[in-house]
Amino acid sequence: MKKKRKKSGFASYALLWAIIAAAAIGSFAAQRAQQRIHETKLAVLQDQLNNAKDTHSELQKAMDYQNSTQYAEDYAHDELGWVYPDEIIIYNDSYDK
């Protein structure tokens, strides 16, 4: 008859714990990598939001200016050639020749 070998319980438990530890470490590393990806995406989106806010602010200022009387006066003066009654206009004919 053959002798029965005793299986070592310690080795089985040590192997089991090693597998569990490796899985936990791998899971933690994967979560950390996902966190870095999300942080990068968040930074990009935050920059886009700040740029959109700046653009909105600039457009709002442009709209406010275009709705002002100063814009109407500037447009009439620059584009239509209108002048104020007390304004003196000096022509230089040397550029025409």
C-alpha positions in Angstrom: 0.0 0.0 0.0 1.0 3.5 -0.8 1.4 6.1 1.9 -1.0 9.0 1.7 0.7 12.3 1.4 -0.4 15.1 3.5 -1.2 18.1 1.5 0.2 21.2 2.9 -2.6 23.6 3.9 -0.1 26.5 4.4 1.1 26.4 0.8 -2.5 26.4 -0.5 -3.4 29.4 1.6 -0.2 31.3 0.8 -0.9 30.7 -2.9 -4.5 31.9 -2.5 -3.4 35.0 -0.6 -0.8 35.8 -3.3 -3.4 35.6 -6.0 -5.8 37.8 -4.1 -3.0 40.3 -3.4 -2.0 40.4 -7.1 -5.6 40.9 -8.1 -6.0 43.7 -5.6 -2.9 45.5 -6.7 -3.8 45.1 -10.4 -7.3 46.5 -9.7 -5.8 49.4 -7.8 -3.4 50.2 -10.6 -6.2 50.1 -13.1 -8.4 52.4 -11.1 -5.5 54.8 -10.7 -4.9 54.8 -14.4 -8.6 55.5 -15.0 -8.4 58.4 -12.5 -5.5 59.9 -14.4 -7.4 59.7 -17.6 -10.4 61.4 -16.1 -8.3 64.1 -14.5 -6.7 64.8 -17.9 -10.2 65.0 -19.6 -11.4 67.3 -16.8 -8.5 69.6 -17.3 -9.1 69.8 -21.1 -12.8 70.4 -20.5 -12.1 73.1 -18.0 -9.8 74.9 -20.5 -12.5 74.7 -23.1 -15.1 76.1 -20.7 -12.7 79.0 -19.8 -12.2 79.7 -23.5 -15.9 79.7 -24.1 -16.5 82.1 -21.2 -13.8 84.4 -22.6 -15.4 84.3 -26.0 -18.8 84.9 -24.6 -17.5 87.9 -22.6 -15.9 89.4 -25.8 -19.1 88.9 -27.8 -21.2 90.4 -25.1 -18.9 93.5 -25.1 -19.2 93.7 -28.9 -22.9 93.5 -28.7 -23.1 96.2 -26.0 -20.9 98.5 -28.1 -22.9 97.9 -31.3 -26.1 98.8 -29.4 -24.6 102.1 -28.1 -24.8 105.5 -29.6 -21.0 105.7 -29.7 -21.1 102.8 -32.3 -23.6 104.7 -34.4 -21.5 107.8 -34.3 -18.3 105.9 -35.1 -19.9 104.1 -38.0 -21.4 107.3 -39.4 -18.0 109.1 -39.1 -15.8 106.3 -40.5 -18.0 104.6 -43.0 -20.4 107.3 -44.2 -18.1 110.3 -43.9 -20.4 112.3 -41.6 -18.8 115.0 -39.5 -19.8 117.1 -36.5 -20.7 120.7 -37.3 -17.7 122.1 -35.4 -15.3 119.6 -36.9 -12.6 120.9 -39.2 -11.7 118.7 -42.2 -8.3 119.0 -43.9 -7.9 117.4 -47.3 -4.5 116.5 -48.7 -4.5 116.4 -52.5 -0.9 115.2 -52.8 -2.0 111.6 -52.2 -4.4 111.7 -55.1 -1.7 112.4 -57.7 
